[in-house]
Amino acid sequence: MFVHMSSPWDDVRKESLEMPAVGRQTTPSPLPWMLLTVSIAMTIGVLILGRSRLEDERVRTATALRANDEVKGQLKSAIEDLDQSRAACNAADQSTGELQKQILTLELANRRQQEELTRLKSAAKGPKR
């Protein structure tokens, strides 16, 4: 059990905290008002900068969306061109296949006719002797 011993200065300190000096007029400090003004000014500045950045970002977004739409359009037209080219290639492949069949048919007919011509020539040369 400790007994707290008070010093003679504790009473003086308590009195000075409880009541101000007699006869002295204290003017309120302007510091809180200055801090409030600075805080409000900084808040307004930050809001203005934030708004301008937001507007810049909106402009950039709109520009990017327009560019994206242009690229989509170009891509769609390129896909359509590719499909048309594929269709043309398929048609060309089919016509090439048909032409190759005709060439083979004509070559076979030519060989048959040459064989027949050779046989007829040999038959025509044979009886003359």
The 8 nearest C-alpha neighbors of each residue, nearest first, counted from 0:
[[1, 2, 3, 4, 5, 6, 9, 7],
 [0, 2, 3, 4, 5, 6, 9, 7],
 [3, 1, 4, 0, 5, 6, 9, 7],
 [4, 2, 1, 5, 0, 6, 9, 7],
 [3, 5, 2, 6, 1, 7, 9, 8],
 [6, 4, 3, 9, 7, 8, 10, 2],
 [5, 7, 8, 9, 4, 10, 3, 11],
 [6, 8, 9, 10, 5, 11, 12, 4],
 [7, 9, 11, 6, 10, 12, 5, 13],
 [10, 8, 12, 11, 7, 6, 13, 5],
 [9, 11, 13, 8, 12, 7, 14, 6],
 [12, 10, 8, 14, 13, 9, 15, 7],
 [11, 13, 9, 15, 10, 14, 8, 16],
 [12, 14, 10, 16, 11, 15, 9, 17],
 [15, 13, 17, 11, 16, 12, 18, 10],
 [16, 14, 12, 13, 17, 18, 11, 19],
 [17, 15, 13, 14, 18, 12, 19, 11],
 [18, 16, 14, 15, 13, 19, 12, 20],
 [19, 17, 15, 16, 14, 20, 21, 13],
 [20, 18, 21, 15, 17, 16, 23, 14],
 [19, 21, 23, 22, 18, 15, 24, 25],
 [20, 22, 23, 19, 18, 24, 15, 25],
 [23, 21, 20, 24, 19, 25, 18, 26],
 [22, 24, 21, 20, 25, 19, 26, 18],
 [25, 23, 22, 26, 21, 20, 19, 27],
 [24, 26, 23, 27, 28, 19, 20, 22],
 [27, 25, 28, 24, 29, 23, 30, 19],
 [28, 26, 25, 29, 30, 31, 24, 32],
 [27, 29, 30, 26, 31, 32, 25, 33],
 [30, 28, 32, 31, 33, 27, 34, 26],
 [29, 31, 33, 28, 32, 34, 35, 27],
 [32, 30, 34, 33, 29, 35, 28, 36],
 [33, 31, 35, 34, 29, 30, 36, 28],
 [32, 34, 30, 36, 35, 31, 37, 29],
 [33, 35, 31, 37, 32, 36, 38, 30],
 [34, 36, 32, 38, 33, 37, 31, 39],
 [37, 35, 33, 39, 38, 34, 40, 32],
 [36, 38, 40, 34, 39, 35, 41, 33],
 [39, 37, 35, 41, 36, 40, 34, 42],
 [38, 40, 42, 36, 41, 37, 35, 43],
 [39, 41, 37, 43, 42, 38, 36, 44],
 [40, 42, 44, 38, 43, 39, 37, 45],
 [43, 41, 39, 45, 44, 40, 38, 46],
 [42, 44, 46, 40, 41, 45, 47, 39],
 [45, 43, 41, 47, 42, 46, 40, 48],
 [44, 46, 48, 42, 47, 43, 49, 41],
 [47, 45, 49, 43, 44, 48, 50, 42],
 [46, 48, 50, 44, 49, 45, 43, 51],
 [49, 47, 45, 51, 50, 46, 52, 44],
 [50, 48, 46, 52, 47, 51, 45, 53],
 [49, 51, 53, 47, 52, 48, 46, 54],
 [52, 50, 54, 48, 53, 49, 55, 47],
 [53, 51, 55, 49, 54, 50, 56, 48],
 [52, 54, 50, 56, 51, 55, 49, 57],
 [53, 55, 57, 51, 56, 52, 50, 58],
 [56, 54, 52, 58, 57, 53, 51, 59],
 [55, 57, 59, 53, 54, 58, 60, 52],
 [58, 56, 54, 60, 55, 59, 61, 53],
 [57, 59, 61, 55, 56, 60, 62, 54],
 [60, 58, 56, 62, 57, 61, 63, 55],
 [59, 61, 57, 63, 58, 62, 56, 64],
 [60, 62, 64, 58, 63, 59, 57, 65],
 [63, 61, 59, 65, 60, 64, 58, 66],
 [62, 64, 60, 66, 65, 61, 67, 59],
 [65, 63, 67, 61, 66, 62, 60, 68],
 [66, 64, 68, 62, 67, 63, 61, 69],
 [65, 67, 69, 63, 64, 68, 62, 70],
 [66, 68, 64, 70, 65, 69, 63, 71],
 [67, 69, 71, 65, 66, 70, 64, 72],
 [70, 68, 66, 72, 71, 67, 73, 65],
 [69, 71, 73, 67, 72, 68, 74, 66],
 [72, 70, 74, 68, 69, 73, 75, 67],
 [73, 71, 69, 75, 70, 74, 68, 76],
 [74, 72, 70, 76, 71, 75, 77, 69],
 [73, 75, 77, 71, 72, 76, 70, 78],
 [74, 76, 78, 72, 77, 73, 71, 79],
 [77, 75, 79, 73, 78, 74, 80, 72],
 [76, 78, 74, 80, 75, 79, 73, 81],
 [79, 77, 81, 75, 76, 80, 74, 82],
 [78, 80, 76, 82, 81, 77, 75, 83],
 [81, 79, 77, 83, 78, 82, 84, 76],
 [80, 82, 78, 84, 79, 83, 77, 85],
 [81, 83, 85, 79, 84, 80, 78, 86],
 [84, 82, 86, 80, 81, 85, 87, 79],
 [85, 83, 87, 81, 86, 82, 88, 80],
 [86, 84, 88, 82, 87, 83, 89, 81],
 [85, 87, 83, 89, 84, 88, 90, 82],
 [88, 86, 84, 90, 85, 89, 91, 83],
 [89, 87, 91, 85, 90, 86, 92, 84],
 [88, 90, 92, 86, 91, 87, 85, 93],
 [89, 91, 87, 93, 88, 92, 86, 94],
 [90, 92, 88, 94, 89, 93, 95, 87],
 [93, 91, 95, 89, 90, 94, 88, 96],
 [94, 92, 96, 90, 95, 91, 89, 97],
 [93, 95, 97, 91, 96, 92, 98, 90],
 [96, 94, 92, 98, 93, 97, 91, 99],
 [95, 97, 93, 99, 94, 98, 92, 100],
 [98, 96, 94, 100, 99, 95, 93, 101],
 [99, 97, 101, 95, 100, 96, 94, 102],
 [98, 100, 102, 96, 101, 97, 95, 103],
 [101, 99, 97, 103, 98, 102, 104, 96],
 [100, 102, 98, 104, 99, 103, 105, 97],
 [103, 101, 99, 105, 100, 104, 106, 98],
 [102, 104, 106, 100, 105, 101, 107, 99],
 [103, 105, 101, 107, 102, 106, 100, 108],
 [104, 106, 108, 102, 107, 103, 109, 101],
 [107, 105, 109, 103, 108, 104, 102, 110],
 [108, 106, 110, 104, 109, 105, 103, 111],
 [107, 109, 105, 111, 106, 110, 112, 104],
 [108, 110, 106, 112, 107, 111, 105, 113],
 [111, 109, 113, 107, 112, 108, 114, 106],
 [112, 110, 114, 108, 113, 109, 115, 107],
 [111, 113, 115, 109, 110, 114, 116, 108],
 [114, 112, 116, 110, 115, 111, 117, 109],
 [115, 113, 117, 111, 116, 112, 110, 118],
 [114, 116, 112, 118, 113, 117, 119, 111],
 [117, 115, 113, 119, 114, 118, 112, 120],
 [116, 118, 114, 120, 115, 119, 113, 121],
 [117, 119, 115, 121, 116, 120, 122, 114],
 [120, 118, 122, 116, 121, 117, 123, 115],
 [121, 119, 123, 117, 122, 118, 116, 124],
 [120, 122, 118, 124, 123, 119, 125, 117],
 [121, 123, 119, 125, 120, 124, 118, 126],
 [122, 124, 120, 121, 125, 119, 126, 127],
 [125, 123, 121, 122, 127, 126, 120, 128],
 [124, 126, 122, 123, 127, 128, 121, 120],
 [127, 125, 128, 124, 123, 122, 121, 120],
 [128, 126, 125, 124, 123, 122, 121, 120],
 [127, 126, 125, 124, 123, 122, 121, 120]]
